[in-house]
Amino acid sequence: MRIQVIFGILLIFTQAAMGLLFQDPVVCRFSESSQCYVALGQRLHLQMPLEDGFELKITDKTSTTRLILRYRKTQSNPPKPNHPRWQFVKDNKTMILTSAERSDSGTYTLDTFDANGNNKGSYTLQLTTEGLLFQDPVVCRFNESRQCYVALGERLHLQMPLEDGFELKITDKTSTDRFILKYRKTQSNPPKPSHPRWQFVKDYKTMILTSAERNDSGTYTLDTFDANGNNKGIYSLQLNIEAMVSSVKVWYSCLCAEVRKAHCSADGDNLRFIWTADLSTLTQLGTAHSTFLLDKNHQGNITCNIENHVSHDRKTIELHPCSDPEAV
């Protein structure tokens, strides 16, 4: 078991180092393996057996069991998963997890049924979500900028001012305040952060976040003190965790013989779209499913460039003349 886990983690790391991690989704099947490894922020396609009915549920690391989807072939409309990051594609019996988070780790159980509702058997799959292998951590400082952007799963080094004492806390997106660390230079032993993914390196006055998650986003406040315990000032920093750009798709359709409509979509947070055709910028759009109208004079290739604060990607397709409204 330990060897399997190590191999799965190494596989994720190898893909990341090759730059292939977010080009294609991870595909796992209940009928092939009992282990599935996905990187934080990555897309997962979980293929179901071709049965007349099934029920999918997860037992997470807290031993809590949750129903994700109940499907019957006789349903007129496709069922909707109970979690917003899950999607179900009825045509090919695929569950899609748009962006993996640590809370998705757990044991997935699939109960299958025949057309009469009789139980045909159960499948289990262990889903393990791990952080990515980034070559270098993001480095942010309280005294340089009030904005800091980190990718899901990435490592953050948060450097403190060289003060005799400080107290660090976060106000998250729910307006909840959480205390992270209290430091005084006179302490004999380095203080321990109140959160297990945070580490404090006393020699360099650096807080290290080992693997960023969405709930790390928020406003970080640092109160500083002199040797006598007097307050010297307050710093604030906005930390933003974003999913990397992935699963870029570009296509076009013919509205008529003279007009084509280009489409671009991708997964990720706070996406910015830039269309180019033959090295000239067409426009800049800001929606997750951007479109652009092209007249018959546009020939050759069009490229959709997508970026956010932590990553970027692009995809190019070739344009062909439209002969009728049905051509693609």
C-alpha positions as CSV (number, residue, x, y, z in Angstrom):
1,M,0.0,0.0,0.0
2,R,2.8,2.5,0.9
3,I,4.6,1.7,-2.3
4,Q,1.4,2.4,-4.3
5,V,0.9,5.8,-2.6
6,I,4.6,6.8,-3.2
7,F,4.3,5.7,-6.9
8,G,1.1,7.8,-7.3
9,I,2.7,10.9,-5.7
10,L,5.8,10.5,-7.9
11,L,3.6,10.1,-11.0
12,I,1.9,13.5,-10.1
13,F,5.3,15.1,-9.6
14,T,6.7,13.7,-12.8
15,Q,3.8,15.0,-14.8
16,A,4.1,18.5,-13.2
17,A,7.9,18.7,-14.0
18,M,7.2,17.8,-17.6
19,G,4.6,20.6,-17.9
20,L,1.8,18.1,-18.8
21,L,-0.2,18.2,-15.6
22,F,-3.1,20.4,-16.6
23,Q,-3.1,19.8,-20.4
24,D,-5.4,16.8,-20.0
25,P,-7.7,15.6,-17.2
26,V,-6.9,12.6,-15.1
27,V,-9.2,9.7,-16.1
28,C,-10.1,7.0,-13.5
29,R,-12.5,4.1,-13.8
30,F,-14.2,2.0,-11.1
31,S,-13.7,-1.1,-13.2
32,E,-9.9,-0.8,-13.6
33,S,-8.2,0.2,-10.3
34,S,-8.9,0.8,-6.7
35,Q,-6.5,3.8,-6.6
36,C,-6.8,7.2,-8.3
37,Y,-4.3,10.1,-7.8
38,V,-5.2,13.7,-8.7
39,A,-3.2,16.9,-8.2
40,L,-4.8,19.9,-6.4
41,G,-6.7,22.0,-8.9
42,Q,-6.6,19.3,-11.5
43,R,-9.6,18.1,-13.5
44,L,-10.8,14.5,-13.0
45,H,-13.0,12.4,-15.3
46,L,-14.4,9.5,-13.4
47,Q,-16.0,7.0,-15.8
48,M,-18.9,4.9,-14.6
49,P,-19.7,1.3,-15.7
50,L,-22.5,1.1,-18.3
51,E,-25.3,0.1,-15.9
52,D,-29.0,0.9,-15.9
53,G,-28.6,2.7,-12.5
54,F,-26.1,3.6,-9.9
55,E,-25.6,5.5,-6.7
56,L,-22.3,7.3,-6.0
57,K,-21.2,8.3,-2.5
58,I,-18.0,9.3,-0.7
59,T,-16.7,8.5,2.7
60,D,-14.2,11.2,3.5
61,K,-11.2,11.3,5.9
62,T,-13.6,12.2,8.8
63,S,-15.6,9.0,8.1
64,T,-18.5,11.1,7.0
65,T,-20.5,9.5,4.1
66,R,-22.1,11.8,1.5
67,L,-24.3,11.0,-1.5
68,I,-23.0,12.6,-4.7
69,L,-25.3,11.3,-7.4
70,R,-28.2,8.9,-7.9
71,Y,-28.8,7.9,-11.5
72,R,-31.5,5.8,-13.2
73,K,-31.6,5.2,-17.0
74,T,-35.3,5.8,-17.0
75,Q,-35.0,9.4,-15.8
76,S,-36.1,11.9,-18.4
77,N,-33.6,14.5,-17.3
78,P,-30.0,13.9,-16.3
79,P,-29.5,14.0,-12.5
80,K,-27.6,16.8,-10.9
81,P,-24.7,16.0,-8.5
82,N,-25.1,17.3,-4.9
83,H,-21.7,19.1,-5.1
84,P,-21.2,22.2,-7.4
85,R,-17.7,21.1,-8.5
86,W,-19.1,17.8,-9.8
87,Q,-20.8,17.5,-13.2
88,F,-22.5,14.4,-14.8
89,V,-22.3,13.7,-18.6
90,K,-25.1,11.2,-19.3
91,D,-24.1,10.3,-22.8
92,N,-20.8,8.7,-21.8
93,K,-21.6,8.0,-18.1
94,T,-18.8,10.3,-16.8
95,M,-18.6,12.2,-13.6
96,I,-16.4,15.3,-14.0
97,L,-14.6,17.0,-11.0
98,T,-13.7,20.4,-12.3
99,S,-11.0,21.3,-9.8
100,A,-9.8,18.8,-7.2
101,E,-9.4,19.9,-3.6
102,R,-8.1,18.1,-0.5
103,S,-11.6,17.5,0.8
104,D,-12.3,15.4,-2.3
105,S,-9.9,12.7,-1.0
106,G,-11.7,9.6,0.3
107,T,-13.3,6.3,-0.5
108,Y,-15.8,6.4,-3.3
109,T,-18.5,3.7,-3.4
110,L,-20.6,2.9,-6.5
111,D,-23.7,0.7,-6.0
112,T,-25.0,-0.5,-9.4
113,F,-28.6,-1.6,-10.3
114,D,-30.3,-3.4,-13.2
115,A,-33.4,-2.1,-15.0
116,N,-35.7,-3.5,-12.4
117,G,-33.8,-1.8,-9.5
118,N,-32.1,-5.0,-8.3
119,N,-28.6,-4.5,-6.9
120,K,-25.9,-5.8,-9.2
121,G,-22.8,-5.1,-7.1
122,S,-20.6,-2.5,-5.6
123,Y,-17.3,-0.9,-6.7
124,T,-14.9,1.1,-4.5
125,L,-12.2,3.6,-5.5
126,Q,-9.7,5.4,-3.3
127,L,-9.2,9.0,-4.5
128,T,-6.0,10.7,-3.2
129,T,-5.5,14.4,-3.8
130,E,-2.0,15.7,-3.5
131,G,-0.1,19.0,-3.8
132,L,1.9,19.8,-6.9
133,L,5.7,19.8,-7.3
134,F,6.6,23.4,-8.1
135,Q,10.2,24.2,-8.8
136,D,10.2,27.4,-6.8
137,P,7.9,28.8,-4.1
138,V,6.1,32.0,-4.4
139,V,7.7,34.7,-2.2
140,C,5.6,37.5,-0.7
141,R,6.5,40.2,1.8
142,F,4.3,42.4,4.0
143,N,6.5,45.5,3.2
144,E,6.4,45.2,-0.6
145,S,2.9,44.6,-1.8
146,R,-0.6,44.3,-0.5
147,Q,-1.5,41.6,-3.0
148,C,-0.1,38.0,-3.2
149,Y,-1.2,35.4,-5.7
150,V,-0.5,31.6,-5.3
151,A,-1.7,28.6,-7.3
152,L,-3.7,25.8,-5.7
153,G,-1.1,23.3,-4.2
154,E,1.8,25.8,-4.6
155,R,4.2,26.6,-1.8
156,L,4.3,30.1,-0.3
157,H,7.2,31.8,1.6
158,L,5.8,34.8,3.5
159,Q,8.6,36.9,4.8
160,M,8.1,38.9,8.0
161,P,9.7,42.3,8.8
162,L,12.7,42.0,11.1
163,E,10.9,43.0,14.3
164,D,11.3,41.9,17.9
165,G,7.8,40.5,18.0
166,F,4.7,40.0,15.8
167,E,1.3,38.4,15.8
168,L,-0.1,37.0,12.5
169,K,-3.8,36.4,11.8
170,I,-6.1,35.9,8.9
171,T,-9.6,37.2,8.1
172,D,-11.0,34.7,5.6
173,K,-13.7,35.1,3.0
174,T,-16.4,34.4,5.6
175,S,-15.1,37.3,7.7
176,T,-13.9,34.8,10.4
177,D,-10.6,35.8,12.2
178,R,-8.1,33.0,12.9
179,F,-4.9,33.4,14.8
180,I,-1.9,31.8,13.1
181,L,1.3,32.7,15.0
182,K,2.6,34.8,18.0
183,Y,6.4,35.4,18.0
184,R,8.6,37.1,20.5
185,K,12.4,37.3,20.0
186,T,12.9,36.5,23.7
187,Q,11.3,33.0,23.3
188,S,13.7,30.2,23.8
189,N,12.0,27.9,21.4
190,P,10.5,28.9,18.0
191,P,6.7,29.2,18.2
192,K,4.5,26.7,16.4
193,P,1.8,27.9,14.0
194,S,-1.7,27.0,14.9
195,H,-2.3,25.4,11.5
196,P,-0.5,22.2,10.4
197,R,0.2,23.4,6.8
198,W,2.1,26.5,8.1
199,Q,5.7,26.4,9.3
200,F,7.9,29.1,10.9
201,V,11.6,29.4,10.2
202,K,13.0,31.6,13.0
203,D,16.4,32.3,11.4
204,Y,14.9,33.9,8.3
205,K,11.6,35.2,9.9
206,T,9.7,33.3,7.2
207,M,6.3,31.7,7.3
208,I,6.0,28.8,4.9
209,L,2.7,27.5,3.6
210,T,3.5,24.1,2.3
211,S,0.5,23.6,0.0
212,A,-2.0,26.4,-0.7
213,E,-5.7,25.6,-0.5
214,R,-8.7,27.8,-1.3
215,N,-9.5,28.5,2.3
216,D,-6.1,30.1,2.7
217,S,-7.4,33.1,0.7
218,G,-8.1,36.2,2.8
219,T,-6.6,39.3,4.5
220,Y,-3.5,38.6,6.6
221,T,-2.8,41.1,9.3
222,L,0.6,41.4,11.0
223,D,0.9,43.4,14.3
224,T,4.5,44.2,15.1
225,F,6.1,45.0,18.5
226,D,9.4,46.3,19.9
227,A,11.5,44.6,22.6
228,N,9.4,46.2,25.3
229,G,6.2,44.9,23.8
230,N,5.0,48.3,22.4
231,N,3.1,48.2,19.2
232,K,5.2,49.4,16.3
233,G,2.6,49.2,13.5
234,I,0.3,47.0,11.5
235,Y,0.8,45.5,8.0
236,S,-1.9,43.8,5.9
237,L,-1.6,41.5,2.9
238,Q,-4.3,40.1,0.6
239,L,-3.6,36.5,-0.3
240,N,-5.5,35.1,-3.3
241,I,-5.4,31.4,-4.2
242,E,-6.3,30.6,-7.8
243,A,-6.7,27.4,-9.8
244,M,-4.3,27.3,-12.7
245,V,-5.6,27.6,-16.3
246,S,-6.4,24.1,-17.7
247,S,-8.6,22.3,-20.2
248,V,-8.4,25.0,-22.9
249,K,-10.9,24.4,-25.8
250,V,-11.3,26.5,-29.0
251,W,-13.8,25.9,-31.8
252,Y,-15.9,27.9,-34.2
253,S,-19.2,27.7,-35.9
254,C,-20.6,29.2,-39.1
255,L,-23.5,31.5,-38.6
256,C,-23.7,32.1,-42.4
257,A,-21.4,32.0,-45.3
258,E,-19.7,35.3,-44.3
259,V,-19.7,35.2,-40.5
260,R,-18.1,32.7,-38.2
261,K,-18.3,32.6,-34.4
262,A,-15.2,31.6,-32.4
263,H,-15.6,30.1,-29.0
264,C,-13.0,29.6,-26.2
265,S,-13.4,28.0,-22.8
266,A,-11.2,26.8,-20.0
267,D,-11.1,25.8,-16.3
268,G,-9.4,28.0,-13.7
269,D,-10.1,31.1,-11.6
270,N,-10.3,34.8,-12.7
271,L,-9.6,34.0,-16.3
272,R,-8.6,36.7,-18.9
273,F,-9.0,35.9,-22.6
274,I,-7.0,37.4,-25.4
275,W,-7.8,36.5,-29.0
276,T,-5.2,36.7,-31.7
277,A,-5.3,36.0,-35.4
278,D,-2.1,35.8,-37.5
279,L,-0.1,37.6,-34.7
280,S,-2.5,40.5,-34.4
281,T,-4.6,41.1,-31.3
282,L,-8.3,41.0,-32.0
283,T,-9.8,41.8,-28.7
284,Q,-9.7,41.1,-24.9
285,L,-12.6,39.4,-23.3
286,G,-13.2,38.4,-19.7
287,T,-15.8,35.7,-19.5
288,A,-15.3,32.0,-18.8
289,H,-16.9,31.0,-22.2
290,S,-15.7,33.8,-24.5
291,T,-16.9,34.2,-28.1
292,F,-15.7,36.3,-31.0
293,L,-17.3,37.1,-34.4
294,L,-15.1,36.8,-37.5
295,D,-16.0,37.9,-41.0
296,K,-15.0,36.1,-44.2
297,N,-11.8,38.2,-44.5
298,H,-10.2,36.4,-41.5
299,Q,-8.2,33.5,-42.8
300,G,-5.6,31.2,-41.4
301,N,-5.2,30.6,-37.7
302,I,-6.9,32.0,-34.6
303,T,-5.4,31.6,-31.1
304,C,-7.1,31.9,-27.7
305,N,-4.7,33.0,-25.0
306,I,-5.9,32.5,-21.5
307,E,-4.2,33.7,-18.3
308,N,-4.8,34.5,-14.7
309,H,-2.5,35.7,-11.9
310,V,-0.7,32.3,-11.5
311,S,-0.6,30.7,-15.0
312,H,-1.3,30.9,-18.7
313,D,-2.1,28.7,-21.6
314,R,-3.2,28.9,-25.3
315,K,-4.7,27.0,-28.1
316,T,-4.8,27.6,-31.9
317,I,-7.2,26.3,-34.5
318,E,-7.3,26.8,-38.3
319,L,-10.2,28.7,-39.9
320,H,-11.9,27.2,-43.0
321,P,-14.4,28.9,-45.4
322,C,-18.0,28.5,-44.6
323,S,-20.2,27.2,-47.4
324,D,-23.5,27.1,-45.5
325,P,-24.8,27.8,-42.0
326,E,-24.5,24.2,-41.0
327,A,-20.7,23.9,-41.7
328,V,-18.3,23.8,-38.8
